[in-house]
């Protein structure tokens, strides 16, 4: 192990529970041991159990599975009423403890106005008759219940109902009963979610969202009464020595409903500011909490709690390190934490533990690889949220995530085996075949690796000198350092296996290729519009690869994810971008997490980047573009350069046939997840 990481591998204590190292596997939606969004009702999740056991065997110190709602989303059964789950949990805990790891179960009172209601459920909730009819299956009013009537984060047309005092006390009792069952099952502690991220308990603590006039609203003590009574109830039944951690947001980082504050921005805090946080942290400690598992943000500023690649590394460290000065209990910091920075902060006494979540999805053995000084073998998390948490929303839509995604969180775009071991697992091929893969992009490289690992003889053809394909362009912006690391990781992985790589080998006719099976991974090509002056535009890929320089004032045609990332990069370079988008919102597509899209939308709004929505291109001219608004009125936007980011269409070299297979964008234009998972779908069948 590199000496710089040594502070990460020193023991520490939460209460009287000793943890062997300072690396905490933080909770993620979809990794609850009690299931997640199960139509059949919650049950012990064997897939999640296998996921955590593998990571425990790979040297993690403390495991905190994803949130376990005290009450089932479907059918409304309380967790404490299902003792069979806790019998299964006890068997699992015996296996966890054999590894030397410790595990806390995270429990939540609910999400309140932050409940990610879908478009479909929003329509049901707004219809009183339908809402009543579905209540035995899913009680949307109970799921949305908040401290006060508030606008839903996901659909501002919905006003949340207020929890009654009786319901609050029922929840407190459920926390105590569930914690007692956890302790009986051998769990090392529990974590309360949360005075954190704008969830229900957090909504109670902030006068911004708590307008109550009873004992749970008004004064500081009343607003924090709910989480205080929870920890006291747990300690009363489990004993003072049973650790209770608190998921805690130091600062809310919000300017108002659905409006977050960017890093470094000067703003007036609508939620919990640092002054109150200093007092609250101490107050919650004195109430009985044994650890703060901390970061920043709410769902209105979601990019702090779920930082995309646009957020700085270690983005929450300064605030979390500050709050540690006001408590005597351990403090863990999460949020794009890098091991070296975390080790330094621990050595200096700024924090006690390093919280890591999504890197465990991308590579479950990353700690072991780091200990063995095999850091180059670690598959990096690129903070894309394509598989793990792609809750998405745009104008006029609540959560438009597919139901299969809602019910299957904590998967990984880069690692299909994560939480999907029954569907995606490699087995030796029954017969070794010769396989030709045409195209050395991500889809081609992933297919080649899957086939080689199964025992096939693989030849990979790439028309250029470098592997990576169009993803090289996607990885080019300055903030995409993890994307570039991923390309490098793929290139190293390719060299580990007997894969013949033929560079500068463009295949134009499959008849020139001899193989048992041919996989076409030739990607997609830009869409062209039959408009005057299109030849004057610069294709996005050409700009990103540095093939076409641009001037000072740049108009980007297309406000999808790529167009917005180009505009963001141009702004960081000191240029003046303008975005033209035909839809009524930026990034109005499925599959892009709200944490990612809201950062870009907030960034452009805060920095006054011109955005022309519901606007179509009519002509590219020498000094700008002619566009039309939704009413058909035309006007000119002056620009030195015009970048075209209007989408792609599949460009397969050949069509599917008996021994010809198409993967990635050559089949259907998608994202990194669709490309990699399809590569596995094809590779596992050959």
Phi, psi and omega in degrees: 000136176297135185301333182294342180265358187305320179302335179290341187246033172258144181287158177207173183232142167246109192063234177255015177265120181270133179251134190287335176211177189265012182262120183250122173281105187282156182293144177225138175306132181098354180251019177296138176290347180256024178080172182211119173055046183272121179298332181271004185093158184294144174212162178299128188267104182292329178295314177296321179299316178296321178301311183288323180297319178299319180288326175297322178289347178250035162080017172289146182276306182231132178250130173234098179300168182295166188304136174250105177300136180298338183230131181304137175298316176261134175078344170074021179279139177284145180303318184294347178277353182247079185290338178301322179300322182284334171295317177295323179298320180298317177300317180296317181298325176301321179289319178300315184293335176297336181275347184091355178279161173244158183218130172251139174268129179268127181244142180231144175280342181138180187248345178057226181295347180271358178302124186283072181295137180275166176305317183293313180291329176298318178297320178295313183298324182287344179260109187303321181294311180297319180302320179290320182296321184272354186306321178298333180271308178216121182266093184297326179295321178291320179295325182272351186306133188227176178297328184213166171298120185219157174287132176301140176299327188264336179214095185296349175285345178265128173256125185285146173282159180266137174297142174274163177298322178299319179293321177301313182292328175295321178293316179301316178298321180294322175302312183296314181296319181291317178299321179298319177293323177298314180299316179300327181279359178093008177294142187282341179178177175233157174239135179264122176251111000181152160273065198200139164062014180077019174284182190306308182297324178295321178298326176293326186283342188253130180292343175298325183242353180248108182246021183288156178242007178266198184290354178252021179207164177101263184289165176305311182298321179290320180295327180265006182298318183303302179296331178293315180292331178295309183293324178295320179295319179295314180297328181295324182263335184257346182097154183292338183271001178272115187294137175232112177269159178233124171285124195222129172263118182296305175235147182283329179060043179233144175262341180172185179299127178062028181218106181269169177252133183278159175304130178080357183284140172274122185202168175261120183290124177274333182262230180272118177269176185294322180301313178291325181297322177302315180290317184295318181301313178295318181298317180290323173301311182296335178288338177137354180291141187256352179198149170250120174261099202242150166203215179225171166101166171224181175296337176285340176229055194296338182290350174279319181278333178231069191294125172281183183293346180284338180281149179295152170301145177056040192295337183257001190297318183300313182292318181293318178298324178295316185291335178298334179296342188253003180227164178250357180267162179298148179231126177254141179244132177235161177122087182051040180288133176258138186306318182294315179296320179296317179300316179297317181295321178294316180299327181272002179075017181282325177218171180250337182210158180254117177271127180227137180237283196288341172297331177290340175282316182291324183206105182289345183253020188295327179294314178301316180296322178293318178298325182271009181056043175243046185299330179294342180275353182283121175286120186281145167282133183255008176061035182275332183063015182294327181251324189279327187198062186267038168305123184230154181205145173210178190309127178082001182229137170280215178292116181256019175296141176299147181302323179299326177286319178300324182271357183222058178287180176062026167268169185233130178301324185272339187227088185301335182292338182298118178059016178221039187296334179285330181270316184244103173207143185271133174233149179301141178293144178295329178217130178289130180241163168269129184232129175254127177248121183259107181118122184256031172281193181299315180299317179293316180295318180295318178298317180299318180294315180300314181294318180295319179296333179275354176105009178277158174265115191245136170241128182249122181256127177230128186288340180254183179283332187247142171281154179130333178058214183292343178294338174300323177289317179299329183272359188287325182304153186301329184274005183257041182297328179289327175297317179295323176295326179294316177301315179298321178298315178300316181298321177291318180298319180303321182290341182284342187242156181286066179253120176278120181254121177251104179273161182052037184235080180283127178259119180252346182216121182295343178295342179276357183250129177251118180194157176293321180224141178239130178248121181264118180229054186270005171074206184231168177235153183299144174285140177246144179252141180279068183236153179298138173080011182300331180295343179278344181282155178255123177295144183306316183296324179292321176295313185296326179277000178078015181280338183228112177289160180232163180274200184282313180260116186236127174259128178255122177268109182118115181253034170283191184298314182296314179299319180291322178293324176295315178299319178298314179297318179299318179297318179297332178280356180091008178270178185242092180275154171226136182250134174242121183225134184282337179278176184269008176204158174284150176050048182274064181220158173287157169091355177254115184303142179301329178300322179284309185292322181292329175300310183295318178298315179296322181297313182294322179294313183296320184265010173056042173284124182298129178231122180251100180270161182050044185229135183242148177285136176247325182196143170259124180249176184297327185241023178155203182228148172259125183232168178229138178277183186295342178267003180088001179285128181264147176204167185251140171247117181285140182204147173280328182217153178233124178253132181261118177225065188252011174112176183227160173229147183306143179228068181285146178288331180209171178267159178300141176210186186304317182243018178239126186235144182245134177230158173069210184295341176295336178263309181206125182293124181217223178231189184300323179297311182297324180294309185290317181294323177292325176302320176292317179305316181285311184298326181287341183268343185280000000 
